[in-house]
Amino acid sequence: MENEHDLPDQEDQELFEHHRFTVDKGQSPLRIDKWLMNHIQNASRSKIQHAAEADSILVNEKPVKSNYKVRPADIISIVMAHPPRDTEVYPENIPLNILHEDHEVVVVNKEAGMVVHPGHGNYTGTLVNALVYHFQNLPSSNEHGIRPGLVHRIDKNTSGLLVIAKTELAMQMLAKEFFDHTIERTYQALVWGDFKEDEGTITGHIGRSLKDRTVMEVFPGGEYGKEAITHYKVIERFGYVTLVECKLETGRTHQIRAHFKYLKHPLFNDATYGGDKILKGTTFTKYKQFIENCFKILPRQALHAKSLGFIHPSTKKKVFFESDLPDDFLELLEKWRAYSTNKEL
């Protein structure tokens, strides 16, 4: 699946955030050890004081001692040399955009910026935290129970559709559909450059880069990684960038993003894969300003999971869902339409 949570190896000296709080605006001065005892379950005074001695308590990113008095709007974080246990998911009342719900499945339209499930650096505010709040007894996709209902994922900064399983039956059947590549998924992406053809297929194994573990790379010889197939067709041409629809035959990590970088057409404003700089166009200052304005409108990769089709676990009938492009993506396209219409490309 398009996802970002096969985590890279962590460096030994890295510190992991275990807790993060923002102090209320009305808070009167109070020693931080006392304040933390009121805010962290099962925290003892001695544990907090030891943490302070080890410089593990930060206020506004700087270590403090246990007698520090908290002030309104302080940002307090507790950091440790080991990652927090991610075997428990806490319910959070986060609104969800639910397109469809029945007794077996939920189809959610995820906003860009929301991480799908808890992982390094994102233990709260995720889609899973919201799911366990809104739905009871979701089945789990692993033995630790940290991915309730999830059968696939999309990246934090990718918007669009996800199907969530509400029962064990739905979990098993949907997982089988993903395994068999019978799930129908289309994405829309704005990519750099123009294409000679109106449609095409990108093949090439995808695996973690041997130089940078945080990114995926295409290995065309198949010597590394897993088989990946992306079909695409051009929807609209703007000269320097192109709107394409992608149909995934496989679901590898960052598949669309890595495949289009491999084609030398990175996704527009995809910082991870080199799309966050001017790759096509003129040298005019006015054009540079135009691109900077575009990046501000859509401060992420231009990728949206637009449609999802699958066999319903209980009715055994094909169901199909579609979502509109988010407002920032639509605004970006309008800006490019106006530019390509009014300028000689």
C-alpha positions in Angstrom: 0.0 0.0 0.0 1.0 3.6 -0.3 2.3 4.0 3.3 5.1 5.4 5.3 5.3 3.3 8.4 7.8 0.7 7.5 10.1 2.7 9.7 13.8 3.2 8.9 16.4 2.0 11.3 16.9 4.5 14.2 20.3 5.8 15.2 21.5 4.8 18.7 21.7 8.4 20.0 18.2 9.4 18.9 15.7 10.4 21.6 12.1 9.3 21.4 9.2 11.5 22.6 7.0 9.6 25.0 4.7 12.4 26.1 3.8 15.9 24.9 1.6 18.5 26.5 0.7 22.1 26.0 0.0 23.9 29.3 -3.4 25.6 29.6 -3.5 29.3 29.2 -5.0 29.7 32.7 -2.4 27.6 34.5 -0.9 29.2 37.6 2.8 28.6 38.4 3.3 25.0 39.6 6.4 22.8 40.0 6.8 20.7 36.9 7.1 17.4 38.9 3.8 18.1 40.5 2.2 19.1 37.2 3.4 16.0 35.5 2.1 13.7 38.3 -1.4 15.2 37.6 -1.0 14.5 33.8 0.8 11.2 33.4 -1.0 8.1 34.6 1.0 6.0 37.2 3.8 8.5 37.3 5.6 8.7 40.7 7.4 11.8 42.0 10.7 9.9 42.1 10.4 8.7 38.5 9.7 12.3 37.3 12.7 13.6 39.3 15.0 11.0 37.9 13.8 11.9 34.4 14.6 15.6 35.1 18.1 14.6 36.4 18.6 12.8 33.1 17.6 15.8 31.0 14.6 13.9 29.8 12.0 16.6 30.6 12.0 19.3 28.0 10.1 22.6 28.2 10.0 24.4 24.8 12.7 22.0 23.6 15.1 22.7 26.5 15.8 20.4 29.5 14.5 21.6 32.9 14.9 20.4 36.5 12.0 19.2 38.6 11.6 22.5 40.4 10.9 24.4 37.2 7.5 26.1 37.4 5.3 25.6 34.5 3.8 28.6 32.7 0.8 29.0 30.4 1.4 27.7 26.9 4.6 25.9 27.8 5.2 22.9 25.6 6.3 20.0 27.8 7.8 16.8 26.3 9.3 13.7 27.9 12.0 12.0 25.9 13.7 8.7 26.3 16.5 6.8 24.6 14.1 4.0 23.6 10.8 4.2 21.6 7.6 4.2 23.6 5.6 1.0 23.6 3.1 1.2 20.7 1.0 -1.8 21.8 -1.8 0.4 23.2 -4.0 2.8 21.3 -5.8 5.5 23.1 -9.2 6.6 21.8 -9.3 10.2 20.7 -12.4 12.2 19.7 -11.1 13.3 16.3 -13.8 14.0 13.6 -13.8 11.6 10.7 -15.2 12.2 7.2 -17.2 8.9 6.8 -18.5 8.3 3.3 -20.1 4.9 4.0 -20.8 2.7 7.0 -22.5 -0.6 7.5 -22.2 -3.5 9.9 -19.0 -4.8 8.1 -17.1 -1.9 6.7 -16.4 1.8 7.0 -15.1 4.0 4.1 -13.3 7.1 5.3 -12.1 10.1 3.3 -8.8 10.9 5.1 -7.5 14.5 5.1 -3.9 15.3 4.2 -1.8 15.7 7.3 -3.3 12.8 9.3 -1.1 9.8 10.0 -3.0 6.5 9.5 -1.7 4.6 12.5 0.6 5.2 15.5 4.3 4.9 14.9 7.5 6.7 15.6 6.9 10.3 16.3 3.1 10.0 15.9 1.5 8.3 18.8 -1.5 10.5 19.0 -3.8 12.2 16.5 -3.8 9.3 14.1 -6.7 7.8 12.2 -6.5 4.7 14.4 -6.9 6.8 17.5 -10.0 8.2 16.0 -11.3 4.8 14.9 -11.0 3.3 18.4 -13.0 6.2 19.7 -15.8 6.1 17.2 -16.1 2.3 16.8 -16.1 -0.5 19.4 -14.3 -3.9 19.1 -12.6 -3.4 15.8 -10.6 -6.5 14.6 -6.9 -6.2 14.5 -4.5 -6.8 11.7 -1.6 -7.9 14.0 -1.1 -9.7 17.3 -0.5 -6.5 19.3 -3.9 -4.9 18.4 -2.3 -1.6 17.3 -3.9 -1.5 13.8 -7.6 -2.0 14.5 -9.7 -2.3 11.3 -6.8 -1.5 9.0 -6.2 -3.5 5.9 -4.3 -0.8 4.0 -2.8 2.6 4.5 -2.0 5.9 2.7 0.7 8.4 3.5 0.3 11.1 6.0 0.3 13.8 3.4 -1.8 11.9 0.9 -5.5 12.5 1.1 -8.3 10.2 0.1 -10.2 6.9 0.6 -9.5 4.1 3.0 -11.7 1.1 3.8 -11.8 -0.1 7.5 -13.0 -3.5 8.5 -15.5 -3.7 11.4 -15.6 -7.5 11.8 -13.1 -10.4 11.7 -14.9 -11.6 8.5 -14.5 -8.3 6.8 -10.8 -8.1 7.9 -10.0 -11.5 6.4 -11.9 -11.0 3.2 -10.6 -7.5 2.5 -7.0 -8.6 3.3 -7.4 -11.4 0.8 -8.6 -9.0 -1.8 -5.6 -6.8 -1.3 -3.3 -9.9 -1.4 -4.9 -11.0 -4.7 -4.7 -7.5 -6.1 -8.5 -7.5 -6.8 -9.1 -4.2 -5.0 -9.6 -1.4 -7.5 -7.9 1.8 -6.5 -7.3 4.9 -8.4 -5.2 8.0 -7.4 -4.9 11.4 -9.0 -1.5 13.0 -9.0 0.0 16.2 -10.4 3.5 15.4 -11.6 6.3 17.4 -13.1 6.8 17.4 -16.9 4.7 16.4 -19.9 4.2 12.9 -21.5 4.5 11.9 -25.1 1.9 9.2 -24.6 -1.6 9.5 -23.1 -1.2 6.4 -21.0 1.4 3.9 -19.9 2.5 1.3 -17.3 5.4 1.7 -14.9 7.1 -1.5 -13.8 10.1 -2.1 -11.6 10.7 -3.7 -8.2 10.4 -1.3 -5.3 12.5 -1.6 -2.1 14.2 0.6 0.5 17.0 2.7 -1.0 20.4 1.2 -0.2 21.7 4.8 0.4 18.8 6.3 2.4 16.5 4.0 4.4 13.8 6.6 4.6 12.9 6.5 0.9 11.9 3.8 -1.5 13.8 3.2 -4.8 13.0 1.4 -8.0 15.2 -1.6 -8.9 14.3 -2.2 -12.6 16.4 -5.4 -12.8 14.3 -7.0 -10.0 17.5 -7.7 -8.0 16.0 -6.2 -4.9 12.6 -5.2 -3.5 9.1 -6.4 -4.6 7.4 -6.3 -7.9 5.4 -3.1 -8.4 3.0 -2.2 -11.3 1.4 1.2 -11.8 -0.9 2.0 -14.7 -1.4 5.7 -15.5 -3.3 7.9 -18.0 -3.1 11.6 -18.6 -6.2 13.6 -17.5 -5.0 17.1 -18.2 -1.8 18.7 -19.5 -0.5 22.1 -18.3 2.8 22.0 -20.2 5.2 22.0 -17.3 3.1 19.7 -15.1 0.5 17.0 -15.9 -2.5 15.7 -14.0 -2.5 11.9 -14.2 -4.8 9.1 -12.9 -3.0 6.1 -11.5 -4.3 2.6 -11.1 -2.4 0.4 -8.7 -1.9 -3.2 -9.6 0.3 -3.8 -6.6 0.5 -1.8 -3.3 4.1 -1.1 -2.3 5.3 1.5 0.1 5.4 4.9 -1.7 4.7 3.1 -5.0 3.3 6.0 -7.0 5.8 8.5 -5.6 8.8 6.2 -6.3 7.6 5.1 -9.7 7.1 8.6 -11.0 10.4 9.7 -9.7 11.9 6.8 -11.5 10.2 8.1 -14.7 11.8 11.5 -14.0 8.3 12.9 -13.4 8.3 13.4 -9.5 5.0 14.4 -7.9 4.6 18.1 -7.6 5.9 19.4 -4.2 6.9 15.9 -3.0 9.9 16.9 -0.8 10.9 13.2 -0.2 11.2 12.4 -3.9 12.6 15.7 -5.3 9.4 17.3 -6.5 9.6 20.4 -4.2 11.8 22.4 -6.6 11.3 23.8 -10.1 12.0 20.9 -12.5 10.3 22.2 -15.6 9.6 25.7 -16.9 11.2 29.1 -17.6 13.9 31.0 -15.8 11.8 34.1 -15.4 11.5 35.5 -11.8 7.7 35.7 -12.3 7.5 32.0 -13.0 9.6 31.2 -9.9 7.2 33.3 -7.9 4.2 31.4 -9.5 5.7 28.1 -8.5 6.4 29.3 -4.9 2.8 30.4 -4.7 1.7 26.9 -5.9 3.8 25.2 -3.2 2.1 27.4 -0.6 -1.3 26.5 -1.8 -0.5 22.7 -1.6 2.3 22.3 0.9 2.6 18.6 0.3 2.8 16.0 -2.5 0.0 16.4 -5.0 -1.6 12.9 -4.5 -5.1 11.9 -3.7 -6.6 8.4 -3.3 -9.7 9.1 -5.4 -11.6 5.8 -5.8 -11.9 2.4 -4.1 -13.8 -0.6 -5.4 -14.1 -4.0 -3.6 -16.3 -7.0 -3.2 -18.5 -6.4 -0.1 -17.6 -9.1 2.6 -21.3 -10.0 3.3 -23.3 -9.2 0.2 -20.5 -10.5 -2.1 -21.4 -7.7 -4.5 -19.0 -5.1 -6.0 -19.2 -1.7 -4.2 -17.5 1.4 -5.5 -16.7 4.7 -3.8 -15.3 8.0 -5.1 -14.1 11.2 -3.4 -13.6 14.7 -4.7 -10.2 16.2 -4.8 -9.6 18.4 -1.7 -9.9 22.1 -1.9 -6.2 22.9 -1.9 -5.6 20.4 -4.8 -8.5 21.9 -6.8 -7.1 25.4 -6.1 -3.7 24.3 -7.4 -5.2 22.9 -10.6 -7.2 26.1 -11.2 -4.0 28.1 -10.8 -2.2 25.9 -13.4 -5.2 26.1 -15.7 -5.1 29.9 -15.6 -1.3 30.0 -16.1 -1.2 27.5 -19.0 -4.1 29.3 -20.7 -2.6 32.8 -20.4 1.0 32.0 -21.1 2.8 30.6 -24.1 4.4 27.4 -22.8 
